[in-house]
Amino acid sequence: MKACVAALILLMAVPLFAHPPKNVELEYDSDAGILSAVIEHSVNNASKHYVNKVVVEVNGKKRIEQTFTRQIDGEQHEVMYKVKDVEEGDKVAVIAYCNISGRKKSEVIISAEQPEEGTE
C-alpha cells in the first residue's frame, strides 16, 4: 500500500518539474522565404523532456507540423522552414509543444518594413 501511495505522489509531481517552452523567437527572410524559430526550453535531460512538436500556421491555417523525439540541446530547439506564398500583412505563427506539459505560441506579421512580433 505504501508503494502505491509513493508512486501516486511521484506521478502527480511530474508536471511540477515540466514546463512549456519559455519563448519562441521568429525571423522571416522574405527574399528566401525561410522562417527560422529559436525555441527557448531549458531542460535537464533533452531526451526525456523536450520540444516534441512544432506547428507553423499562416493566417490561422496549419501549413507545417513536425514532431521530434528529443530536443537539440538542453537550452533550446531551432527549426527552419521554407514557407512559400506569404505576402505582406500575413500573420505567421509558430506553436512549440513540450512533450510533458504546455506550449508557447509566437507570431510575426509579414511586413516590408520592421516586422511586428508578439507572443502569447
C-alpha positions as semicolon CSV with decimal commas, in nm:
position;residue;x (nm);y (nm);z (nm)
1;M;0,000;0,000;0,000
2;K;0,282;0,241;0,088
3;A;0,443;0,174;-0,250
4;C;0,117;0,265;-0,428
5;V;0,087;0,591;-0,235
6;A;0,452;0,678;-0,307
7;A;0,407;0,600;-0,677
8;L;0,091;0,812;-0,692
9;I;0,265;1,108;-0,526
10;L;0,560;1,075;-0,765
11;L;0,329;1,056;-1,066
12;M;0,143;1,369;-0,953
13;A;0,473;1,555;-0,903
14;V;0,600;1,501;-1,262
15;P;0,409;1,803;-1,402
16;L;0,576;2,020;-1,135
17;F;0,914;1,957;-1,300
18;A;0,784;2,007;-1,654
19;H;0,723;2,342;-1,815
20;P;0,627;2,477;-2,155
21;P;0,880;2,648;-2,380
22;K;0,968;2,991;-2,240
23;N;0,997;3,185;-2,565
24;V;0,977;3,139;-2,942
25;E;1,188;3,390;-3,136
26;L;1,086;3,419;-3,501
27;E;1,260;3,558;-3,805
28;Y;1,126;3,552;-4,161
29;D;1,356;3,611;-4,459
30;S;1,112;3,724;-4,726
31;D;1,374;3,711;-5,003
32;A;1,449;3,342;-4,937
33;G;1,105;3,250;-4,799
34;I;1,268;3,099;-4,490
35;L;1,108;3,105;-4,145
36;S;1,350;3,049;-3,855
37;A;1,242;2,981;-3,498
38;V;1,457;2,956;-3,188
39;I;1,254;2,787;-2,914
40;E;1,382;2,856;-2,563
41;H;1,314;2,547;-2,349
42;S;1,571;2,482;-2,078
43;V;1,573;2,117;-1,965
44;N;1,798;1,882;-1,766
45;N;1,758;1,582;-1,998
46;A;1,683;1,670;-2,363
47;S;1,587;1,310;-2,444
48;K;1,318;1,286;-2,172
49;H;1,182;1,643;-2,153
50;Y;1,183;1,820;-2,488
51;V;1,004;2,014;-2,760
52;N;0,811;1,732;-2,926
53;K;0,609;1,921;-3,187
54;V;0,626;2,243;-3,386
55;V;0,330;2,376;-3,585
56;V;0,350;2,662;-3,838
57;E;0,032;2,849;-3,926
58;V;-0,024;3,118;-4,187
59;N;-0,331;3,333;-4,121
60;G;-0,462;3,071;-3,878
61;K;-0,431;2,777;-4,120
62;K;-0,187;2,496;-4,043
63;R;0,089;2,475;-4,306
64;I;0,353;2,262;-4,134
65;E;0,357;2,015;-3,846
66;Q;0,679;1,842;-3,740
67;T;0,733;1,605;-3,448
68;F;1,055;1,531;-3,259
69;T;1,178;1,257;-3,026
70;R;1,434;1,475;-2,846
71;Q;1,548;1,834;-2,818
72;I;1,862;1,958;-2,993
73;D;2,025;2,063;-2,665
74;G;1,940;2,143;-2,305
75;E;1,869;2,512;-2,368
76;Q;1,686;2,550;-2,698
77;H;1,549;2,391;-3,011
78;E;1,596;2,554;-3,352
79;V;1,395;2,493;-3,668
80;M;1,389;2,640;-4,019
81;Y;1,113;2,600;-4,275
82;K;1,056;2,707;-4,633
83;V;0,723;2,893;-4,621
84;K;0,601;2,989;-4,967
85;D;0,323;3,220;-5,081
86;V;0,346;3,451;-4,780
87;E;0,256;3,811;-4,853
88;E;0,285;4,142;-4,675
89;G;0,024;4,159;-4,397
90;D;0,004;3,781;-4,347
91;K;0,027;3,652;-3,990
92;V;0,273;3,365;-3,944
93;A;0,258;3,176;-3,614
94;V;0,479;2,907;-3,465
95;I;0,348;2,692;-3,180
96;A;0,603;2,485;-2,988
97;Y;0,480;2,199;-2,768
98;C;0,655;2,038;-2,470
99;N;0,625;1,658;-2,461
100;I;0,521;1,673;-2,093
101;S;0,333;1,996;-2,037
102;G;0,229;2,310;-2,221
103;R;0,301;2,507;-2,533
104;K;0,421;2,850;-2,644
105;K;0,300;3,047;-2,946
106;S;0,470;3,337;-3,120
107;E;0,351;3,535;-3,421
108;V;0,502;3,769;-3,676
109;I;0,319;3,993;-3,924
110;I;0,495;3,992;-4,259
111;S;0,594;4,346;-4,344
112;A;0,815;4,522;-4,596
113;E;0,946;4,726;-4,302
114;Q;1,033;4,624;-3,944
115;P;0,843;4,301;-3,855
116;E;0,596;4,313;-3,567
117;E;0,642;4,029;-3,319
118;G;0,417;3,912;-3,041
119;T;0,394;3,616;-2,808
120;E;0,106;3,457;-2,633
